Every structure is written in C-alpha cells, then in structure tokens.
C-alpha cells in the first residue's frame, strides 16, 4: 500500500492551462494586483479564499507554518488576529520578520508576501473582537493557544462554563488576545503555465515605489 502511494506521488502531474501573466498587465502597485486576484478567488467560490500560510521563525532558527485568515488589508499592511501567548506570537516577539502565502491552487495561482509585523492597538483589536460571533468571542477566552491539554473535553467544559458566565452583556476583550499588521516589503505573484513555464513577478519595495522583476520559474 505504501509503495503504491509513493509511486502515485512520484507520477502526479498536470499541465497548468488557465493562462499567463504578462509584464504589460502588471499595475505599478502590487496591492492592486493582489486585490484583483483575491476578488477573483472569492468570485470563484474557492474554499477559504482569505486563508494564508503564516511562516515565523523561533529563537533557534526553526521555521514554523500554520494557516491563518486574512481579516483586512490596505496600503499599511495585512492584518490577522491571534492569541498573544501563542507560539507564533512568541516567535514574532523575538523576530518580527514574517512570510505569508496565499495558495489559490484552483486558479493555478499563489502569492507570497514578506515583511515585518507590528502589533495592533487595543482599540483596533477591540473593534474587530466585538464584530465576531458571540461563540467565537467565548472561544478566544477558552484556549490558551499552543499550550498542552489532556483532552478535548477540557476545552468543551471551559467553553460551557464561560458561556454561562458571559450569558448577559458584552463579552470583554481578553488581555491575551490581539492582532498584527504585516507591513509588507515584497510580494511575489505566481501564475501556472504550460510545460512548467510558469510566470513569476516579484515586487520589491524601493523608496516610495516598487521595483518589478520577472523571475525564472
């Protein structure tokens, strides 16, 4: 069984035929192209089009990745929220450099972003926190993210306990819950192409503008 699976993996391949990406089609600002591609991913009804792989590095240089949802973006950066005691938050405190990857496989596209994070203000976090569904707000209180637990029942019992506690009124913002703004300094767009001749364009911040290079696939 394992041998057959390995053989299947070795021979899995397909052609990328959805179209190319040309230099003349690129806007001067990468955020404009990102917004266009994100809108197309939403229109195509891809599952979780705002899901991105977030890569951080620990004090020993070991990289870690996990999927997080993009919650806002503008010229100042890309925003996500998390428990400030989580592994990713601890790693970002040590090293604010970060990489994001949007894997829009069904459109034969991916976007990679690099930059540094800054922690959001309490006001920014509170505004978003209270826009979340009530059960999600309670869920933020339940989990001490990345800590070891003995069983799922521990989480479920705590959730029910806090749901009863917060039955009335507004749920307060946990002091350990916050968010980050990724101030991006590069953005790479990858569009699959036939015969593995993929199109890759790399935007690198240069002064007040952006330098654009085509990269070999």
ZAVEX-529901 format. One line per 4 residues: number of its first residue (from 1); their letters; for each residue x, y, z negated of N, C-alpha, C. Coordinates in pm, 1 decimal, decimal comma. Example, Ala and Ser with C-alpha at 12.3 -4.5 7.8 and 13.67 -1.06 7.14 Angstrom:
BEGIN
1	AS	1319,0/-569,0/-780,0/1230,0/-450,0/-780,0/1320,0/-330,0/-780,0  1285,0/-225,0/-708,0/1367,0/-106,0/-714,0/1290,0/3,0/-787,0
REM end
This chain:
BEGIN
1	XXXX	82,8/-120,3/0,0/0,0/0,0/0,0/86,3/125,4/0,0  189,0/127,0/-89,6/275,4/243,8/-97,6/355,5/261,6/30,9  401,1/149,4/89,1/478,1/156,7/213,0/394,2/215,0/325,2  268,5/169,2/336,4/179,2/221,2/439,2/155,7/370,3/421,3
5	XXXX	138,6/414,1/295,5/116,2/555,4/268,7/237,9/637,4/310,8  357,4/587,8/280,9/479,0/658,7/319,2/492,7/666,7/471,2  455,5/558,7/538,8/462,1/558,6/684,4/363,5/659,6/743,1  246,0/668,4/682,4/145,8/764,0/730,2/194,2/906,7/713,6
9	XXXX	256,4/936,6/599,3/306,4/1071,8/574,6/412,0/1108,9/677,5  501,6/1016,4/705,6/610,9/1043,8/799,3/559,6/1078,3/938,2  444,7/1023,3/975,5/394,0/1042,0/1111,5/277,8/1140,5/1120,5  242,6/1202,5/1008,1/134,5/1300,3/1011,9/183,5/1427,7/1080,5
13	XXXX	116,2/1468,7/1185,1/147,4/1595,5/1252,4/33,0/1631,8/1343,6  22,9/1758,6/1372,7/-76,7/1805,6/1467,7/-25,0/1932,5/1531,5  -85,0/1968,8/1642,5/-47,3/2093,5/1707,7/-128,1/2209,5/1647,7  -64,0/2325,7/1638,9/-131,9/2446,8/1594,1/-172,4/2525,8/1718,0
17	XXXX	-302,6/2540,3/1737,7/-351,1/2592,7/1865,8/-446,7/2710,8/1852,2  -455,5/2767,8/1733,3/-555,7/2873,2/1713,1/-513,6/3009,3/1767,3  -390,7/3020,6/1812,8/-349,9/3148,6/1870,8/-225,8/3202,8/1805,3  -161,8/3296,9/1872,5/-36,4/3351,5/1823,4/-53,0/3487,3/1758,5
21	XXXX	60,7/3541,1/1716,6/67,0/3673,1/1656,3/178,0/3747,8/1728,9  145,0/3862,0/1786,7/240,8/3934,8/1869,1/280,6/4066,3/1804,1  402,0/4108,6/1832,5/457,3/4229,8/1771,8/369,7/4351,3/1799,3  315,5/4362,3/1918,0/233,3/4478,5/1953,7/101,6/4483,5/1877,3
25	XXXX	63,1/4371,0/1818,6/-63,7/4365,7/1745,3/-47,6/4402,8/1598,0  76,3/4425,8/1553,0/100,3/4446,5/1410,9/77,5/4592,4/1370,7  4,2/4615,4/1261,0/-7,1/4751,5/1208,6/122,2/4791,4/1138,5  141,8/4920,0/1116,6/263,3/4967,1/1050,2/266,6/4926,5/904,0
29	XXXX	150,3/4912,4/842,2/140,4/4877,6/700,2/94,3/4733,4/686,4  167,3/4648,2/615,4/128,0/4507,2/603,9/-5,4/4487,3/533,0  -43,8/4580,0/446,5/-169,3/4563,6/373,5/-288,3/4563,7/468,9  -277,7/4637,5/579,5/-385,4/4640,7/678,0/-403,2/4504,0/743,0
33	XXXX	-291,1/4437,6/774,6/-300,0/4304,5/834,1/-346,5/4202,3/730,3  -298,5/4214,6/608,0/-343,6/4124,9/501,3/-495,1/4136,8/483,3  -545,2/4258,3/479,5/-689,3/4278,6/461,2/-768,1/4217,7/577,2  -717,9/4233,4/698,1/-783,6/4177,4/816,1/-787,9/4025,6/809,1
37	XXXX	-674,8/3964,2/774,1/-670,0/3817,9/762,9/-756,6/3767,4/647,4  -757,0/3838,4/535,5/-839,0/3796,7/422,0/-987,0/3803,1/457,8  -1025,9/3908,2/528,9/-1165,6/3919,7/571,3/-1202,7/3804,6/663,7  -1113,3/3767,6/753,7/-1140,7/3655,1/843,4/-1148,4/3523,7/765,8
41	XXXX	-1065,0/3508,1/662,7/-1071,1/3387,4/579,9/-1204,9/3379,8/506,4  -1254,4/3494,5/461,2/-1385,7/3497,8/393,8/-1497,3/3468,7/493,9  -1489,3/3530,2/611,6/-1592,1/3509,5/714,5/-1596,0/3364,1/761,1  -1480,2/3298,0/759,7/-1473,0/3157,2/800,0/-1520,8/3064,4/688,8
45	XXXX	-1557,1/3122,6/574,6/-1606,8/3048,3/458,3/-1507,7/2941,6/412,0  -1380,9/2979,7/410,9/-1280,3/2889,7/355,2/-1304,5/2874,2/205,3  -1280,7/2756,7/149,8/-1292,5/2741,1/4,6/-1189,3/2829,1/-65,4  -1233,9/2909,8/-160,4/-1144,3/2993,6/-240,3/-1045,7/3073,2/-154,5
49	XXXX	-1094,0/3161,9/-68,2/-1002,0/3237,3/18,1/-908,5/3329,7/-59,1  -942,1/3364,0/-183,8/-854,4/3451,2/-263,3/-757,2/3372,1/-350,7  -757,3/3239,6/-337,3/-663,9/3157,3/-415,6/-522,6/3177,2/-363,8  -430,0/3194,3/-456,7/-290,3/3214,0/-419,4/-201,7/3135,7/-514,3
53	XXXX	-94,2/3083,4/-461,4/5,6/3017,5/-544,0/96,4/3124,9/-602,3  108,7/3124,8/-734,8/190,5/3224,0/-804,6/316,8/3155,6/-855,5  431,5/3202,9/-810,1/559,5/3143,7/-849,1/635,0/3237,2/-943,2  678,2/3180,5/-1056,8/760,1/3252,7/-1153,5/879,5/3165,2/-1189,4
57	XXXX	975,5/3223,1/-1262,6/1098,0/3151,6/-1297,1/1123,2/3165,4/-1446,5  1160,6/3054,2/-1512,4/1187,3/3061,1/-1656,1/1330,7/3106,7/-1683,9  1365,0/3114,2/-1810,4/1496,3/3166,0/-1851,1/1612,0/3079,4/-1801,8  1585,4/2952,3/-1770,1/1689,2/2861,6/-1720,0/1695,2/2859,4/-1566,9
61	XXXX	1611,8/2940,6/-1503,4/1610,8/2945,1/-1357,0/1519,8/2842,0/-1292,8  1437,7/2772,7/-1372,5/1346,2/2671,5/-1319,2/1220,4/2739,7/-1264,5  1190,0/2723,4/-1134,4/1067,9/2783,3/-1079,4/944,1/2703,2/-1120,5  831,5/2773,7/-1134,8/700,7/2712,7/-1160,6/599,7/2776,9/-1066,6
65	XXXX	501,1/2695,8/-1024,3/393,2/2747,3/-940,3/259,3/2702,8/-997,3  158,3/2785,1/-973,4/21,0/2749,2/-1009,4/-74,0/2833,6/-923,0  -197,4/2786,6/-909,3/-296,4/2858,5/-829,6/-371,8/2957,3/-919,1  -378,2/3081,6/-874,3/-448,4/3188,6/-945,5/-532,3/3263,4/-842,5
69	XXXX	-640,2/3326,5/-887,0/-725,7/3400,6/-794,6/-688,1/3548,6/-790,4  -674,3/3600,9/-669,9/-654,4/3743,8/-649,3/-785,5/3814,6/-683,2  -778,7/3920,1/-763,7/-900,9/3988,4/-806,3/-914,3/4130,0/-752,5  -804,5/4187,9/-705,3/-811,4/4322,6/-648,2/-680,3/4348,5/-575,4
73	XXXX	-684,7/4434,2/-475,3/-561,9/4475,6/-408,6/-581,8/4615,7/-352,6  -475,1/4691,0/-349,0/-472,1/4821,9/-285,6/-326,0/4857,2/-260,8  -300,2/4980,5/-223,2/-163,6/5019,5/-191,1/-69,1/5008,5/-310,7  -125,1/5009,5/-431,8/-41,9/5000,0/-552,0/-1,7/4856,6/-584,5
77	XXXX	-76,7/4758,5/-533,8/-39,1/4620,4/-559,7/-154,5/4524,4/-559,6  -125,5/4398,4/-595,3/-223,4/4290,8/-600,1/-241,3/4248,3/-745,6  -366,9/4229,3/-786,9/-397,5/4210,5/-928,7/-452,3/4070,8/-957,1  -402,4/4012,0/-1066,2/-460,8/3888,7/-1119,6/-462,0/3898,1/-1271,7
81	XXXX	-543,1/3811,3/-1333,5/-561,1/3813,5/-1479,1/-520,7/3678,5/-1538,1  -479,0/3681,4/-1665,1/-434,0/3558,6/-1729,9/-424,5/3578,3/-1880,0  -402,8/3468,1/-1949,5/-373,2/3471,2/-2092,2/-228,9/3519,0/-2109,0  -208,1/3619,4/-2192,0/-74,7/3677,2/-2207,8/20,8/3587,8/-2286,7
85	XXXX	-32,3/3479,0/-2342,3/53,8/3381,2/-2408,5/85,3/3263,2/-2320,2  37,3/3264,8/-2197,0/57,5/3152,6/-2104,9/203,6/3143,0/-2062,3  236,4/3029,5/-2002,2/373,8/3008,9/-1955,3/411,4/3112,8/-1850,6  319,8/3141,6/-1758,1/352,8/3238,0/-1653,9/378,0/3376,4/-1712,8
89	XXXX	297,1/3414,7/-1813,3/314,3/3545,8/-1875,3/446,7/3554,7/-1950,4  483,5/3448,3/-2018,2/610,4/3446,6/-2090,1/728,0/3455,7/-1992,3  715,0/3387,4/-1879,8/821,1/3391,8/-1780,5/830,9/3529,7/-1715,7  717,4/3593,6/-1693,0/718,5/3727,3/-1633,4/773,9/3831,3/-1730,0
93	XXXX	757,5/3807,1/-1858,1/815,2/3897,4/-1956,9/968,7/3891,4/-1950,5  1019,5/3771,0/-1925,4/1164,4/3751,4/-1913,6/1215,9/3799,2/-1777,9  1137,7/3772,4/-1672,6/1178,3/3806,6/-1536,4/1054,2/3851,4/-1459,4  1037,6/3981,4/-1432,8/915,9/4032,5/-1369,4/904,7/4002,8/-1220,0
97	XXXX	1007,8/3941,4/-1161,9/1000,3/3909,7/-1018,3/902,4/3795,5/-995,6  829,6/3804,6/-885,4/720,8/3709,5/-860,4/705,0/3686,9/-710,6  649,4/3571,4/-674,7/615,8/3542,5/-535,3/473,8/3487,6/-529,9  398,4/3531,8/-431,0/261,0/3485,5/-408,6/253,9/3419,7/-270,9
101	XXXX	169,9/3317,7/-259,1/148,7/3253,9/-129,2/0,1/3228,7/-109,6  -53,9/3279,9/0,9/-193,3/3256,1/37,9/-194,4/3149,0/147,4  -243,8/3027,4/116,6/-235,6/2915,0/212,2/-366,1/2896,4/289,7  -386,3/2973,7/392,4/-509,2/2963,1/471,1/-490,5/2859,4/582,8
105	XXXX	-482,1/2732,7/541,7/-448,9/2623,5/634,1/-548,3/2611,0/748,7  -676,7/2626,5/718,2/-778,5/2605,2/822,4/-767,2/2707,1/935,3  -708,1/2821,1/907,0/-685,9/2922,5/1010,9/-541,7/2917,5/1063,0  -467,3/2814,6/1017,4/-327,7/2797,0/1055,9/-245,5/2921,3/1023,7
109	XXXX	-268,8/2971,3/901,3/-201,6/3093,4/858,1/-154,6/3080,2/714,3  -51,4/3155,2/681,6/-13,4/3174,7/543,4/51,1/3312,0/529,7  38,8/3368,8/411,2/100,5/3498,4/381,7/180,4/3482,8/253,2  308,0/3522,1/258,2/393,0/3517,7/140,3/425,4/3660,7/97,4
113	XXXX	413,8/3684,9/-31,9/437,5/3817,5/-88,3/544,4/3807,2/-196,4  637,0/3901,7/-199,6/731,9/3909,0/-310,8/726,4/4048,4/-371,1  759,5/4056,4/-499,4/759,1/4185,1/-566,1/787,4/4169,8/-713,8  749,2/4271,4/-790,6/762,8/4269,7/-935,8/629,4/4307,0/-998,2
117	XXXX	607,4/4258,7/-1119,7/480,1/4284,0/-1185,5/491,0/4396,1/-1287,7  378,7/4460,8/-1310,4/362,2/4549,9/-1424,3/232,4/4509,5/-1493,0  231,4/4514,0/-1625,4/113,0/4473,1/-1698,9/5,7/4580,6/-1689,2  -119,0/4537,4/-1673,3/-230,6/4630,6/-1662,1/-261,5/4695,0/-1796,5
121	XXXX	-321,5/4813,5/-1791,2/-362,1/4881,6/-1913,5/-481,5/4809,7/-1975,5  -502,2/4832,7/-2104,5/-616,1/4772,5/-2174,9/-746,4/4816,2/-2110,1  -755,3/4941,0/-2067,0/-876,6/4991,7/-2003,4/-907,8/4917,0/-1874,7  -804,3/4893,2/-1792,1/-823,1/4818,6/-1667,0/-869,8/4676,5/-1696,0
125	XXXX	-808,1/4613,0/-1795,1/-841,3/4475,0/-1829,3/-982,5/4466,1/-1886,1  -1017,0/4559,1/-1972,8/-1148,8/4557,3/-2036,0/-1260,1/4573,1/-1932,8  -1238,1/4660,4/-1835,5/-1338,4/4682,5/-1730,6/-1366,1/4553,7/-1654,0  -1259,8/4481,0/-1619,1/-1280,3/4356,0/-1546,7/-1337,4/4247,6/-1637,5
129	XXXX	-1284,7/4237,7/-1759,2/-1327,9/4132,9/-1852,3/-1478,7/4134,9/-1871,4  -1535,7/4253,4/-1888,6/-1679,3/4262,7/-1914,3/-1763,6/4251,0/-1787,4  -1696,9/4241,8/-1669,9/-1770,4/4214,7/-1545,9/-1782,8/4064,4/-1520,5  -1709,5/3981,9/-1597,7/-1710,0/3837,4/-1578,6/-1838,7/3776,9/-1636,3
133	XXXX	-1878,4/3657,5/-1588,2/-1991,0/3587,3/-1650,8/-1964,4/3566,4/-1799,6  -2067,9/3569,1/-1879,1/-2053,4/3561,0/-2024,1/-1978,5/3434,3/-2068,1  -2008,8/3320,6/-2005,9/-1939,3/3196,5/-2042,6/-1790,5/3202,9/-2009,3  -1754,3/3275,7/-1902,4/-1612,8/3291,3/-1868,4/-1541,9/3377,8/-1972,5
137	XXXX	-1612,7/3476,9/-2024,0/-1555,7/3559,8/-2130,2/-1528,4/3474,9/-2254,8  -1624,0/3387,9/-2287,9/-1605,6/3299,4/-2403,7/-1490,6/3203,1/-2377,2  -1481,5/3153,0/-2253,0/-1374,4/3061,8/-2216,9/-1236,5/3122,4/-2237,5  -1226,0/3254,3/-2216,3/-1097,6/3321,7/-2238,4/-1058,2/3315,7/-2385,5
141	XXXX	-1155,8/3320,3/-2474,3/-1128,9/3312,0/-2618,2/-1088,9/3170,0/-2659,3  -1142,0/3070,5/-2588,9/-1124,8/2930,4/-2629,9/-982,9/2881,4/-2611,0  -924,6/2910,8/-2494,8/-799,4/2844,9/-2456,6/-676,2/2924,8/-2494,1  -587,6/2861,7/-2568,6/-453,4/2914,1/-2588,6/-370,7/2854,9/-2475,9
145	XXXX	-372,8/2921,2/-2362,3/-324,8/2863,7/-2236,5/-182,0/2812,1/-2245,3  -161,0/2695,1/-2186,6/-32,4/2625,0/-2176,5/10,5/2556,6/-2306,0  -66,1/2572,7/-2415,6/-32,6/2502,4/-2539,6/-81,3/2358,2/-2531,1  -21,9/2268,4/-2610,4/-61,5/2128,0/-2609,1/-187,4/2108,4/-2692,8
149	XXXX	-279,7/2025,6/-2640,4/-401,0/1992,2/-2715,0/-418,2/1840,5/-2715,8  -489,4/1789,3/-2815,4/-502,9/1644,9/-2830,7/-606,6/1585,0/-2736,9  -713,3/1660,7/-2706,6/-820,2/1607,3/-2622,1/-907,7/1721,1/-2571,3  -981,8/1694,6/-2463,6/-1071,2/1796,0/-2408,3/-1178,9/1835,8/-2509,1
153	XXXX	-1216,3/1740,7/-2594,1/-1319,8/1768,4/-2693,4/-1286,6/1886,4/-2782,9  -1158,0/1910,6/-2804,7/-1114,9/2025,5/-2885,4/-1162,8/2154,7/-2820,6  -1145,0/2165,0/-2688,7/-1188,6/2284,1/-2615,4/-1339,8/2298,1/-2616,3  -1408,0/2185,7/-2593,1/-1554,3/2190,3/-2585,8/-1616,2/2228,8/-2719,5
157	XXXX	-1559,9/2177,3/-2828,2/-1610,6/2211,4/-2961,9/-1587,8/2359,1/-2991,5  -1470,0/2409,0/-2955,7/-1438,7/2550,2/-2978,4/-1528,8/2639,8/-2895,8  -1558,3/2597,5/-2771,7/-1646,4/2675,7/-2684,4/-1785,0/2688,6/-2746,2  -1839,9/2577,9/-2794,6/-1973,2/2580,8/-2854,8/-1974,2/2666,0/-2981,9
161	XXXX	-1866,3/2655,9/-3058,2/-1855,3/2736,0/-3181,3/-1856,2/2885,4/-3149,0  -1778,0/2925,3/-3048,4/-1769,6/3066,8/-3013,3/-1894,6/3115,3/-2941,1  -1959,0/3026,2/-2868,1/-2084,0/3064,7/-2801,2/-2189,4/3100,6/-2906,0  -2189,7/3026,6/-3014,3/-2281,3/3057,0/-3123,9/-2241,0/3188,4/-3191,8
165	XXXX	-2111,7/3206,5/-3211,8/-2061,3/3326,4/-3278,8/-2092,5/3452,6/-3198,9  -2077,3/3444,4/-3066,7/-2098,6/3560,4/-2980,6/-2237,2/3561,0/-2916,6  -2332,6/3503,7/-2986,0/-2467,4/3491,2/-2931,1/-2532,0/3627,9/-2906,4  -2499,2/3722,7/-2991,6/-2558,3/3855,0/-2980,8/-2450,7/3958,4/-2948,1
169	XXXX	-2486,8/4057,2/-2868,3/-2399,1/4170,1/-2843,1/-2288,0/4143,1/-2743,8  -2202,1/4242,9/-2728,5/-2092,4/4235,6/-2632,7/-1978,7/4150,2/-2687,7  -1920,4/4069,5/-2600,5/-1807,1/3986,6/-2640,0/-1681,0/4072,5/-2635,8  -1606,8/4079,5/-2745,6/-1487,6/4164,6/-2747,1/-1376,3/4109,9/-2658,4
173	XXXX	-1291,7/4198,6/-2610,2/-1176,4/4159,0/-2530,2/-1071,6/4095,3/-2619,9  -1027,8/3972,3/-2590,5/-920,8/3911,5/-2671,2/-790,8/3990,7/-2656,2  -717,9/4007,9/-2763,3/-591,8/4082,8/-2758,3/-486,9/4010,5/-2675,2  -505,5/3878,7/-2658,0/-407,4/3797,3/-2585,2/-444,5/3776,3/-2439,2
177	XXXX	-542,0/3849,8/-2388,6/-587,4/3831,2/-2250,3/-562,0/3960,3/-2173,3  -501,5/3948,4/-2055,0/-468,9/4068,7/-1978,7/-449,4/4039,6/-1832,0  -376,0/4126,8/-1766,6/-356,7/4110,4/-1623,0/-229,3/4176,9/-1575,9  -196,8/4150,9/-1449,2/-75,1/4203,5/-1388,5/-104,7/4262,5/-1251,6
181	XXXX	-29,9/4364,8/-1220,4/-30,3/4421,4/-1085,5/101,6/4383,0/-1019,3  92,8/4315,4/-906,9/212,5/4278,0/-831,4/245,0/4392,0/-735,0  352,0/4463,8/-764,7/396,1/4573,0/-678,3/485,5/4512,0/-571,0  427,4/4487,8/-454,8/495,9/4409,6/-352,3/599,1/4492,0/-276,2
185	XXXX	711,5/4426,7/-244,2/815,9/4491,1/-164,3/842,7/4417,2/-33,7  779,8/4300,2/-16,9/787,6/4231,8/112,1/661,5/4149,2/132,5  629,2/4127,8/259,8/512,9/4046,6/294,5/543,4/3976,6/427,0  530,2/3844,5/427,5/556,8/3767,9/549,3/428,6/3701,7/598,1
189	XXXX	401,4/3717,5/726,7/283,4/3659,2/790,2/327,0/3545,5/882,2  264,5/3429,2/862,6/296,3/3309,4/940,0/170,6/3264,4/1013,5  181,8/3251,8/1144,8/72,1/3201,9/1226,8/121,0/3080,5/1303,4  52,6/2968,0/1286,6/94,3/2846,1/1353,6/92,1/2859,4/1505,0
193	XXXX	187,3/2794,0/1571,5/195,8/2799,2/1717,0/221,1/2661,2/1775,4  192,0/2645,4/1903,2/213,0/2517,6/1971,0/361,2/2482,0/1974,8  389,5/2349,6/1974,9/525,4/2295,6/1985,0/613,0/2342,5/1868,1  549,4/2376,1/1755,8/618,7/2424,3/1635,4/687,2/2558,9/1657,7
197	XXXX	646,3/2631,3/1760,7/698,8/2765,9/1785,1/607,6/2866,0/1714,4  610,3/2860,9/1583,3/523,6/2944,7/1501,3/567,1/3091,2/1509,7  472,4/3180,0/1482,4/501,8/3323,4/1477,8/515,5/3366,7/1332,5  628,4/3429,4/1302,3/655,6/3479,6/1167,1/701,8/3624,5/1176,0
201	XXXX	635,1/3710,3/1099,7/675,9/3850,3/1092,5/695,1/3888,7/947,6  808,0/3953,9/922,2/849,6/3986,9/785,9/852,8/4138,3/768,3  768,1/4186,6/677,0/765,9/4328,4/642,6/851,4/4349,0/517,2  947,8/4438,6/524,0/1032,4/4471,9/410,0/1020,7/4621,9/383,6
205	XXXX	991,5/4656,1/256,4/977,5/4796,8/223,5/1109,9/4869,3/248,6  1099,4/4984,3/315,1/1218,1/5063,3/349,0/1182,3/5210,3/333,0  1226,7/5269,4/221,8/1189,6/5407,5/193,8/1039,6/5418,1/171,3  975,9/5510,2/244,7/831,1/5527,0/233,4/754,6/5441,8/334,9
209	XXXX	826,8/5365,5/414,1/761,4/5285,2/516,3/802,6/5139,5/508,7  787,4/5070,2/623,6/814,2/4927,2/628,1/897,1/4894,1/751,4  995,8/4807,6/732,4/1072,6/4753,3/842,5/1010,1/4618,4/878,6  992,4/4593,8/1008,6/929,5/4470,8/1054,9/1027,2/4390,2/1139,3
213	XXXX	1045,7/4263,1/1101,1/1132,4/4174,5/1178,8/1055,4/4048,7/1215,9  1079,9/4001,5/1339,0/1030,5/3869,1/1376,4/1133,1/3766,5/1329,5  1084,0/3658,0/1265,8/1172,7/3552,6/1217,8/1154,3/3427,1/1301,7  1262,9/3354,4/1321,4/1253,7/3226,0/1390,6/1171,4/3129,2/1306,4
217	X	1093,6/3042,9/1371,4/1008,2/2950,4/1295,4/1087,2/2842,5/1223,5
REM end
